[in-house]
Amino acid sequence: GESVGLHLPTLSVQEGDNSIINCAYSNSASDYFIWYKQESGKGPQFIIDIRSNMDKRQGQRVTVLLNKTVKHLSLQIAATQPGDSAVYFCAERGDDKIIFGKGTRLHILP
Amino acid sequence: EAGVVQSPRYKIIEKKQPVAFWCNPISGHNTLYWYLQNLGQGPELLIRYENEEAVDDSQLPKDRFSAERLKGVDSTLKIQPAELGDSAVYLCASSWGQNNEQFFGPGTRLTVL
């Protein structure tokens, strides 16, 4: 069936370093991908999205890369800050439905 | 502008009891979603409304779960009777149209004892 997964359940990064969170998806027909951030006790919050006709999109301190050949999605966070500590989910849209992956918890080391 | 409002934030019940969750979407958003989120997992769609019509309820366990959005604004999700496996966070989200950004509420954490 369709599924979106993340490679690592947790990632620890030194404050100030760049973070890279990876995601593999399985539905080659998915046309739209989203990264969400979820802090403890809150709902997921949209970070950045990318359509399948693009391979890179940049936001403020965040960049999403899409490699359709290997069905891989990544989120890069520049100069990681304590406020970036959260669980990050990738999601794909296929068959008019948003499907979420399992999430990577990002820990920021002082 | 107020975000998506959900209540209660927490609910503890005994198995076989009924429970209901309420959601008020962002004003003007015609699309409303209910998701289930188990610990450590991503949200899973239960039902999607376009105005007052449930357009996708394929993942809703209809033997015990029901939902309504009578006036196309706020919505209620009910479980009757609750089972131990229903313990999870129930998230509500809304958007202006299906293909636009979804805004999530804080969720209701349900514990079934």
Interface residues (C-beta under 8 A of the other chain):
Chain A: V4 P9 Y32 G41 K42 G43 P44 Q45 F46 D49 F89 A91 R93 D96 K97 I98 I99 F100 G101 K102 G103
Chain B: V4 G40 Q41 G42 P43 E44 L45 D56 L91 A93 Q98 N99 E101 Q102 F103 F104 G105 P106 G107
